Amino acid sequence: MPSRPRSTSRAGRGPSRLVREHELAAQAQAVQVPAKVDVAVIGGGASGLTAAITAAEAGARVVVVERALECGRSILATGGGRCNLANADLAAERYRHPGFVSAVCGKRFLEDVLGFFSACGLAVAEEEGGRLYPVTREASSVREVLVARALKAGVTLARGREAAGVSRASGGFDLELTPSFEGSRRETLSARAVVIATGGGEGSLARSLGLPLVDARPVLCPLACQGLDFPALDGRRTHVAATLMRNGATIRHETGELLFRPYGISGIVSFDLSRNALPGDRLVLDLLPEVDADTARELAMRGGTVGLLDNAISAQLGGRGSTAEDVVAHAKSVGLLVTGTADEKRAQVTAGGIDVGALDASTLAHPGTPGVFACGEAVDVDGACGGFNLAWAWKSGMVAGAAAARLAERR
């Protein structure tokens, strides 16, 4: 066992992060990974835990292979730490590949997600825009009920271990696990079925098994733009209607709050547009979406721009000799050039992953590699802000986990 480091935290503030990591490492190292299971789930995030629970409750022996020392860590950062776990209107049109999403999730998409969490003992509340949160408004509540339900179902949580390789074997697959603990040897695991739930941008295992991949890229993130003095507007917020255009054609239209940053724009509008925006696209902003052009002009004639626009924004839109009417006319159609995404390290989602055309929508299996299933962000499906991406993680995990358990039973 590794030696215990000395805590450097102040009295009354709990163990230091170093001590906590040591404790988690010791707990993970103590887990005995079985030699053979029915279903191996690679990835212990939102979709992976859901797939494991579903498969185990269907009677399968399940192990989750998670390289972090805890399962579900990524859940803790969702929804600003409150976990926006779904949306009251899970329209397939809010996702990439809506036909595929509709085929996977079915007509009871929302009911299935809410039913799953009700079975976990979690109460859910709705906020503006149909966003659904745990009533505690704590992402840790979601993580804790999932881990507790997984353990109750008999799932082995093999934390601190990375699936270094997966190869086909008689009756299933052989997995080679690399522990992160000092002095630990590689472990082997045989499984009748494998569920890939590795998250976004991690396609090496899928590729090794012959699954075709779509290049990964960060989405639900800010956009870098040209067209205004953005450093002068840093931190200013406004409500906008935004239209994304490419070669003169409208690609997407979004409304909501926009935050100016030194490199361009952020906020929910920017995040949703980032799913479709490409360098070279044109972005047209209406900074007065609740006021029509004629009314805005009349109000500007009476009182200037004070009652219509933030002073810093107004100063950016006017030039020498510009009247208040000129400024508000400009505000109704501000043109920007998209140069790319920005602050990608904080992107909420990674687009790309396993090509949906290679998966059976009814099971999320890869027909070319019998026994391999995929779910969550590992698949080339991403949705808008507002709980859509986590909803996909839960539901796709249910579908993949149930199908993997059925296949393992047949084998």
BADRENRO-81818 format. One record per residue (C-alpha): residue in three letters; residue number from 1; x negated, y, z. Coordinates in steps of 0.2 Angstrom, whole numbers, padded with zeros to 4 digits. Layout:
BADRENRO-81818
res,n,x,y,z
ALA,NUM,X,Y,Z $
...
***
This chain:
BADRENRO-81818
res,n,x,y,z
MET,1,0000,0000,0000 $
PRO,2,-0006,0018,-0004 $
SER,3,-0013,0028,0011 $
ARG,4,-0001,0040,0018 $
PRO,5,-0006,0058,0015 $
ARG,6,-0005,0072,0029 $
SER,7,0010,0083,0028 $
THR,8,0006,0102,0025 $
SER,9,0024,0108,0027 $
ARG,10,0029,0120,0041 $
ALA,11,0039,0113,0056 $
GLY,12,0057,0112,0053 $
ARG,13,0056,0112,0034 $
GLY,14,0055,0093,0031 $
PRO,15,0042,0083,0023 $
SER,16,0031,0091,0010 $
ARG,17,0033,0087,-0008 $
LEU,18,0017,0076,-0008 $
VAL,19,0023,0066,0007 $
ARG,20,0040,0064,-0001 $
GLU,21,0032,0057,-0017 $
HIS,22,0022,0045,-0007 $
GLU,23,0037,0039,0002 $
LEU,24,0046,0036,-0015 $
ALA,25,0031,0028,-0022 $
ALA,26,0031,0016,-0007 $
GLN,27,0049,0012,-0009 $
ALA,28,0048,0009,-0028 $
GLN,29,0033,-0002,-0026 $
ALA,30,0042,-0013,-0014 $
VAL,31,0056,-0017,-0027 $
GLN,32,0054,-0035,-0033 $
VAL,33,0057,-0035,-0052 $
PRO,34,0066,-0051,-0057 $
ALA,35,0057,-0062,-0070 $
LYS,36,0073,-0064,-0080 $
VAL,37,0089,-0054,-0082 $
ASP,38,0104,-0053,-0093 $
VAL,39,0102,-0034,-0097 $
ALA,40,0087,-0023,-0096 $
VAL,41,0091,-0004,-0097 $
ILE,42,0076,0007,-0102 $
GLY,43,0079,0023,-0094 $
GLY,44,0088,0028,-0077 $
GLY,45,0096,0044,-0082 $
ALA,46,0114,0048,-0084 $
SER,47,0118,0036,-0098 $
GLY,48,0106,0023,-0092 $
LEU,49,0114,0022,-0074 $
THR,50,0131,0022,-0082 $
ALA,51,0126,0007,-0094 $
ALA,52,0119,-0002,-0079 $
ILE,53,0134,0000,-0068 $
THR,54,0146,-0005,-0082 $
ALA,55,0136,-0021,-0087 $
ALA,56,0133,-0026,-0069 $
GLU,57,0151,-0024,-0064 $
ALA,58,0155,-0035,-0080 $
GLY,59,0145,-0049,-0071 $
ALA,60,0128,-0047,-0079 $
ARG,61,0111,-0047,-0070 $
VAL,62,0104,-0030,-0073 $
VAL,63,0088,-0021,-0071 $
VAL,64,0085,-0002,-0074 $
VAL,65,0067,0002,-0079 $
GLU,66,0063,0020,-0075 $
ARG,67,0046,0028,-0076 $
ALA,68,0050,0042,-0063 $
LEU,69,0050,0037,-0045 $
GLU,70,0069,0041,-0043 $
CYS,71,0083,0037,-0055 $
GLY,72,0094,0051,-0061 $
ARG,73,0082,0066,-0058 $
SER,74,0087,0074,-0074 $
ILE,75,0105,0075,-0068 $
LEU,76,0099,0087,-0054 $
ALA,77,0095,0100,-0066 $
THR,78,0111,0100,-0075 $
GLY,79,0124,0114,-0074 $
GLY,80,0112,0125,-0065 $
GLY,81,0111,0112,-0051 $
ARG,82,0130,0110,-0050 $
CYS,83,0131,0097,-0064 $
ASN,84,0144,0101,-0077 $
LEU,85,0149,0083,-0080 $
ALA,86,0162,0085,-0093 $
ASN,87,0175,0096,-0101 $
ALA,88,0193,0096,-0101 $
ASP,89,0194,0097,-0120 $
LEU,90,0181,0084,-0127 $
ALA,91,0185,0087,-0145 $
ALA,92,0174,0077,-0156 $
GLU,93,0172,0092,-0167 $
ARG,94,0161,0100,-0154 $
TYR,95,0148,0086,-0157 $
ARG,96,0135,0082,-0171 $
HIS,97,0142,0068,-0181 $
PRO,98,0160,0070,-0175 $
GLY,99,0167,0055,-0184 $
PHE,100,0154,0044,-0176 $
VAL,101,0158,0052,-0159 $
SER,102,0176,0049,-0161 $
ALA,103,0174,0031,-0166 $
VAL,104,0163,0028,-0151 $
CYS,105,0173,0037,-0138 $
GLY,106,0191,0034,-0144 $
LYS,107,0207,0043,-0139 $
ARG,108,0204,0041,-0120 $
PHE,109,0187,0049,-0120 $
LEU,110,0191,0061,-0105 $
GLU,111,0202,0049,-0096 $
ASP,112,0188,0036,-0096 $
VAL,113,0175,0048,-0090 $
LEU,114,0186,0054,-0076 $
GLY,115,0191,0036,-0071 $
PHE,116,0173,0031,-0070 $
PHE,117,0169,0045,-0058 $
SER,118,0185,0042,-0048 $
ALA,119,0179,0024,-0046 $
CYS,120,0163,0031,-0039 $
GLY,121,0173,0041,-0026 $
LEU,122,0169,0058,-0034 $
ALA,123,0182,0072,-0034 $
VAL,124,0181,0084,-0049 $
ALA,125,0186,0102,-0051 $
GLU,126,0189,0112,-0067 $
GLU,127,0182,0130,-0070 $
GLU,128,0183,0143,-0084 $
GLY,129,0182,0135,-0101 $
GLY,130,0187,0118,-0096 $
ARG,131,0171,0115,-0087 $
LEU,132,0172,0100,-0075 $
TYR,133,0161,0099,-0059 $
PRO,134,0160,0089,-0044 $
VAL,135,0170,0098,-0030 $
THR,136,0154,0099,-0020 $
ARG,137,0147,0109,-0034 $
GLU,138,0131,0099,-0031 $
ALA,139,0122,0089,-0044 $
SER,140,0115,0078,-0031 $
SER,141,0133,0072,-0027 $
VAL,142,0134,0065,-0044 $
ARG,143,0117,0057,-0044 $
GLU,144,0120,0049,-0027 $
VAL,145,0137,0041,-0031 $
LEU,146,0129,0034,-0047 $
VAL,147,0114,0026,-0038 $
ALA,148,0125,0020,-0024 $
ARG,149,0137,0011,-0036 $
ALA,150,0123,0004,-0046 $
LEU,151,0115,-0004,-0030 $
LYS,152,0132,-0010,-0024 $
ALA,153,0135,-0019,-0041 $
GLY,154,0118,-0028,-0039 $
VAL,155,0108,-0018,-0051 $
THR,156,0089,-0018,-0048 $
LEU,157,0081,-0001,-0050 $
ALA,158,0064,-0003,-0056 $
ARG,159,0057,0014,-0053 $
GLY,160,0040,0020,-0056 $
ARG,161,0038,0008,-0070 $
GLU,162,0036,0012,-0089 $
ALA,163,0042,0000,-0103 $
ALA,164,0025,-0001,-0112 $
GLY,165,0032,-0013,-0125 $
VAL,166,0047,-0023,-0130 $
SER,167,0045,-0038,-0141 $
ARG,168,0058,-0051,-0148 $
ALA,169,0058,-0068,-0139 $
SER,170,0068,-0084,-0140 $
GLY,171,0085,-0079,-0133 $
GLY,172,0081,-0061,-0131 $
PHE,173,0067,-0050,-0127 $
ASP,174,0051,-0048,-0117 $
LEU,175,0047,-0032,-0109 $
GLU,176,0030,-0026,-0103 $
LEU,177,0031,-0014,-0088 $
THR,178,0017,-0003,-0083 $
PRO,179,0018,0003,-0064 $
SER,180,0012,0020,-0059 $
PHE,181,0006,0014,-0042 $
GLU,182,-0012,0012,-0039 $
GLY,183,-0019,-0005,-0039 $
SER,184,-0003,-0013,-0047 $
ARG,185,-0004,-0025,-0061 $
ARG,186,0007,-0025,-0076 $
GLU,187,0024,-0034,-0074 $
THR,188,0034,-0044,-0087 $
LEU,189,0052,-0045,-0089 $
SER,190,0063,-0056,-0100 $
ALA,191,0081,-0050,-0105 $
ARG,192,0095,-0057,-0116 $
ALA,193,0099,-0039,-0121 $
VAL,194,0091,-0022,-0120 $
VAL,195,0099,-0005,-0119 $
ILE,196,0089,0010,-0124 $
ALA,197,0093,0025,-0113 $
THR,198,0076,0034,-0114 $
GLY,199,0083,0051,-0117 $
GLY,200,0078,0063,-0131 $
GLY,201,0062,0064,-0140 $
GLU,202,0056,0047,-0134 $
GLY,203,0058,0036,-0149 $
SER,204,0042,0025,-0148 $
LEU,205,0052,0009,-0141 $
ALA,206,0066,0012,-0153 $
ARG,207,0054,0013,-0168 $
SER,208,0044,-0003,-0162 $
LEU,209,0061,-0012,-0163 $
GLY,210,0064,-0006,-0180 $
LEU,211,0078,0007,-0177 $
PRO,212,0077,0022,-0189 $
LEU,213,0075,0039,-0180 $
VAL,214,0079,0057,-0184 $
ASP,215,0066,0069,-0180 $
ALA,216,0068,0076,-0162 $
ARG,217,0070,0095,-0159 $
PRO,218,0075,0106,-0144 $
VAL,219,0093,0113,-0144 $
LEU,220,0104,0122,-0132 $
CYS,221,0090,0135,-0130 $
PRO,222,0086,0153,-0134 $
LEU,223,0083,0160,-0152 $
ALA,224,0068,0170,-0157 $
CYS,225,0074,0184,-0168 $
GLN,226,0069,0200,-0177 $
GLY,227,0079,0216,-0180 $
LEU,228,0079,0225,-0164 $
ASP,229,0067,0231,-0151 $
PHE,230,0070,0216,-0140 $
PRO,231,0058,0220,-0126 $
ALA,232,0067,0236,-0123 $
LEU,233,0083,0226,-0121 $
ASP,234,0076,0213,-0110 $
GLY,235,0089,0208,-0097 $
ARG,236,0104,0217,-0104 $
ARG,237,0120,0206,-0106 $
THR,238,0135,0209,-0117 $
HIS,239,0150,0200,-0124 $
VAL,240,0148,0196,-0143 $
ALA,241,0155,0187,-0158 $
ALA,242,0141,0180,-0167 $
THR,243,0141,0173,-0185 $
LEU,244,0126,0162,-0191 $
MET,245,0124,0163,-0210 $
ARG,246,0113,0154,-0222 $
ASN,247,0111,0159,-0241 $
GLY,248,0127,0170,-0239 $
ALA,249,0138,0156,-0232 $
THR,250,0144,0155,-0214 $
ILE,251,0137,0141,-0204 $
ARG,252,0144,0143,-0187 $
HIS,253,0154,0156,-0177 $
GLU,254,0153,0158,-0158 $
THR,255,0159,0170,-0145 $
GLY,256,0154,0173,-0127 $
GLU,257,0140,0181,-0117 $
LEU,258,0123,0185,-0124 $
LEU,259,0108,0189,-0115 $
PHE,260,0094,0199,-0123 $
ARG,261,0076,0193,-0120 $
PRO,262,0059,0200,-0126 $
TYR,263,0059,0187,-0140 $
GLY,264,0077,0188,-0145 $
ILE,265,0093,0181,-0138 $
SER,266,0098,0169,-0124 $
GLY,267,0115,0164,-0116 $
ILE,268,0128,0152,-0120 $
VAL,269,0131,0159,-0137 $
SER,270,0113,0157,-0142 $
PHE,271,0112,0140,-0135 $
ASP,272,0127,0134,-0145 $
LEU,273,0120,0142,-0161 $
SER,274,0103,0134,-0158 $
ARG,275,0111,0117,-0163 $
ASN,276,0112,0123,-0181 $
ALA,277,0101,0138,-0183 $
LEU,278,0085,0137,-0194 $
PRO,279,0071,0149,-0197 $
GLY,280,0076,0161,-0210 $
ASP,281,0095,0161,-0206 $
ARG,282,0104,0178,-0203 $
LEU,283,0113,0181,-0187 $
VAL,284,0127,0195,-0187 $
LEU,285,0132,0201,-0170 $
ASP,286,0148,0210,-0166 $
LEU,287,0144,0219,-0150 $
LEU,288,0162,0225,-0148 $
PRO,289,0172,0210,-0152 $
GLU,290,0187,0215,-0141 $
VAL,291,0189,0232,-0150 $
ASP,292,0193,0234,-0168 $
ALA,293,0182,0245,-0179 $
ASP,294,0195,0259,-0181 $
THR,295,0199,0260,-0162 $
ALA,296,0180,0260,-0158 $
ARG,297,0178,0275,-0170 $
GLU,298,0192,0284,-0162 $
LEU,299,0186,0281,-0144 $
ALA,300,0168,0286,-0149 $
MET,301,0174,0302,-0156 $
ARG,302,0183,0306,-0140 $
GLY,303,0170,0301,-0127 $
GLY,304,0154,0295,-0136 $
THR,305,0148,0277,-0133 $
VAL,306,0148,0278,-0114 $
GLY,307,0164,0269,-0113 $
LEU,308,0160,0256,-0126 $
LEU,309,0142,0251,-0125 $
ASP,310,0127,0249,-0113 $
ASN,311,0116,0264,-0114 $
ALA,312,0101,0254,-0118 $
ILE,313,0110,0245,-0132 $
SER,314,0117,0261,-0138 $
ALA,315,0100,0269,-0139 $
GLN,316,0094,0254,-0150 $
LEU,317,0108,0255,-0162 $
GLY,318,0106,0274,-0166 $
GLY,319,0093,0283,-0175 $
ARG,320,0089,0302,-0177 $
GLY,321,0104,0311,-0182 $
SER,322,0116,0296,-0178 $
THR,323,0133,0301,-0172 $
ALA,324,0143,0291,-0159 $
GLU,325,0154,0285,-0173 $
ASP,326,0138,0279,-0182 $
VAL,327,0132,0269,-0167 $
VAL,328,0149,0260,-0164 $
ALA,329,0150,0256,-0183 $
HIS,330,0133,0248,-0181 $
ALA,331,0138,0239,-0166 $
LYS,332,0151,0230,-0175 $
SER,333,0139,0222,-0187 $
VAL,334,0121,0220,-0180 $
GLY,335,0110,0210,-0192 $
LEU,336,0096,0199,-0185 $
LEU,337,0084,0187,-0193 $
VAL,338,0081,0170,-0184 $
THR,339,0063,0165,-0183 $
GLY,340,0065,0149,-0173 $
THR,341,0070,0143,-0156 $
ALA,342,0062,0150,-0140 $
ASP,343,0058,0144,-0122 $
GLU,344,0059,0126,-0129 $
LYS,345,0053,0119,-0112 $
ARG,346,0069,0124,-0104 $
ALA,347,0080,0117,-0118 $
GLN,348,0095,0108,-0111 $
VAL,349,0096,0094,-0124 $
THR,350,0085,0087,-0138 $
ALA,351,0093,0084,-0154 $
GLY,352,0088,0069,-0165 $
GLY,353,0085,0051,-0160 $
ILE,354,0091,0035,-0166 $
ASP,355,0101,0037,-0183 $
VAL,356,0119,0035,-0180 $
GLY,357,0121,0027,-0197 $
ALA,358,0111,0012,-0190 $
LEU,359,0122,0009,-0175 $
ASP,360,0139,0000,-0174 $
ALA,361,0151,0013,-0167 $
SER,362,0161,0000,-0157 $
THR,363,0147,-0007,-0147 $
LEU,364,0132,0005,-0150 $
ALA,365,0122,-0010,-0156 $
HIS,366,0109,-0010,-0169 $
PRO,367,0115,-0024,-0181 $
GLY,368,0098,-0027,-0188 $
THR,369,0091,-0031,-0171 $
PRO,370,0104,-0041,-0162 $
GLY,371,0104,-0038,-0143 $
VAL,372,0098,-0020,-0144 $
PHE,373,0110,-0006,-0139 $
ALA,374,0107,0013,-0137 $
CYS,375,0116,0027,-0128 $
GLY,376,0115,0045,-0122 $
GLU,377,0102,0057,-0129 $
ALA,378,0092,0042,-0136 $
VAL,379,0105,0043,-0150 $
ASP,380,0106,0057,-0163 $
VAL,381,0121,0065,-0155 $
ASP,382,0122,0082,-0146 $
GLY,383,0136,0093,-0141 $
ALA,384,0140,0111,-0136 $
CYS,385,0137,0119,-0119 $
GLY,386,0151,0116,-0107 $
GLY,387,0149,0097,-0101 $
PHE,388,0150,0089,-0118 $
ASN,389,0132,0082,-0118 $
LEU,390,0134,0073,-0101 $
ALA,391,0152,0067,-0106 $
TRP,392,0143,0058,-0121 $
ALA,393,0130,0051,-0109 $
TRP,394,0143,0043,-0098 $
LYS,395,0155,0037,-0111 $
SER,396,0141,0030,-0123 $
GLY,397,0133,0022,-0107 $
MET,398,0150,0013,-0104 $
VAL,399,0151,0007,-0122 $
ALA,400,0133,0001,-0123 $
GLY,401,0133,-0007,-0106 $
ALA,402,0149,-0017,-0108 $
ALA,403,0144,-0023,-0125 $
ALA,404,0127,-0028,-0119 $
ALA,405,0135,-0038,-0105 $
ARG,406,0146,-0047,-0117 $
LEU,407,0132,-0052,-0128 $
ALA,408,0121,-0058,-0114 $
GLU,409,0136,-0069,-0108 $
ARG,410,0137,-0077,-0125 $
ARG,411,0118,-0080,-0126 $
***
